[in-house]
Amino acid sequence: MLPIIFVKGAGDWTAVILIGFAWSAHQAWSANLFATTSDMFPKRVVASVVGLGGMAGSSMGFLFPILAGRILDRFKAQDNISGGYAVLFAVCSGAYLVAFVLQHLLAPRFEMTKLKAV
């Protein structure tokens, strides 16, 4: 996902290829994330954990376009719309690094979680 940051300075077809590569990398990330969930949680709670993750992702899917619009409006007012897109591509590129670090901080050994009966 990191090469997506170079889209701003790329030509048209290079940008298309970089964005296509980023989409492919996102799909690989998503597949690994779902596999990690089923590896770390008991079968009876996997759907709940995936549901909570989906809810968090959907919430950000609702909020990010609002944030993106405000960023682009601010840069457009300064007559620098490409700078706004550079910020958005940098945020999208860096989000995967942040998620990777958080995942390793929260689950450093990726072992099965033991749940207590309530």
C-alpha positions in Angstrom: 0.0 0.0 0.0 2.9 2.4 0.5 3.5 3.1 -3.2 0.0 4.8 -3.3 1.7 7.9 -1.9 3.4 8.4 -5.3 0.2 8.6 -7.3 0.1 12.4 -7.1 3.3 12.8 -9.1 2.7 9.9 -11.5 1.4 10.0 -15.0 -2.1 8.8 -15.9 -1.3 5.2 -16.6 1.2 4.9 -13.9 -1.4 6.2 -11.5 -3.9 3.6 -12.7 -1.3 0.8 -12.2 -0.4 2.1 -8.7 -4.0 2.3 -7.7 -4.7 -1.2 -9.1 -1.7 -2.5 -7.2 -3.0 -0.8 -4.0 -6.4 -2.4 -4.5 -4.7 -5.8 -4.8 -2.7 -5.2 -1.7 -5.8 -4.2 0.2 -7.5 -7.4 -0.8 -4.5 -9.4 0.4 -4.6 -7.4 3.7 -8.3 -8.1 4.1 -8.0 -11.8 3.5 -5.2 -12.1 6.0 -7.2 -10.0 8.5 -10.2 -12.4 8.3 -7.9 -15.4 8.6 -6.2 -13.9 11.6 -9.6 -13.5 13.3 -10.6 -17.1 12.7 -7.2 -18.2 14.0 -7.2 -16.2 17.2 -10.8 -16.5 18.4 -12.9 -19.6 19.2 -15.4 -20.6 16.5 -18.4 -19.5 18.5 -17.3 -15.8 18.6 -15.6 -15.3 15.2 -18.8 -13.9 13.7 -19.2 -11.4 16.5 -15.6 -10.3 16.3 -15.8 -9.8 12.5 -19.1 -8.0 13.0 -17.5 -5.5 15.5 -14.7 -5.0 13.0 -17.1 -4.4 10.2 -19.0 -1.9 12.3 -15.8 0.0 13.0 -14.9 -0.1 9.4 -18.3 1.1 8.3 -18.2 3.9 10.8 -14.9 5.1 9.3 -16.4 4.6 5.8 -19.1 7.1 6.9 -16.7 9.6 8.5 -13.8 9.5 6.1 -15.6 11.0 3.0 -16.7 13.9 5.2 -13.1 14.5 6.4 -11.8 14.1 2.8 -14.3 16.7 1.6 -13.2 19.2 4.2 -9.6 18.6 3.4 -10.2 19.0 -0.4 -12.3 22.1 0.2 -9.6 23.7 2.3 -6.9 23.0 -0.3 -9.2 24.1 -3.2 -9.7 27.4 -1.4 -5.9 27.8 -1.4 -5.9 26.9 -5.1 -3.9 23.7 -4.4 -6.3 20.8 -5.0 -3.4 18.5 -5.8 -2.0 19.1 -2.4 -5.2 18.0 -0.9 -5.1 14.7 -2.8 -1.5 14.3 -1.7 -2.6 14.5 1.9 -5.4 12.0 1.3 -3.1 9.5 -0.5 -0.6 9.9 2.3 -3.3 9.1 4.9 -4.5 6.1 3.0 -1.0 4.8 2.6 0.0 5.3 6.2 -3.2 3.8 7.6 -2.0 0.3 6.9 1.2 0.9 8.7 -0.7 2.2 11.7 -3.1 -0.8 11.6 -0.1 -3.2 11.3 1.6 -1.7 14.4 -1.6 -1.7 16.4 -2.3 -5.3 15.5 1.2 -6.4 16.7 0.9 -4.3 19.9 -2.5 -5.8 20.8 -1.6 -9.4 19.8 2.1 -9.8 19.6 2.1 -13.7 19.5 -1.1 -14.3 17.5 -2.2 -17.1 19.7 -5.7 -18.4 20.4 -7.7 -16.3 22.8 -9.1 -18.0 25.9 -12.6 -16.7 26.8 -14.0 -16.9 30.3 -17.5 -18.2 30.8 -19.9 -15.5 32.0 
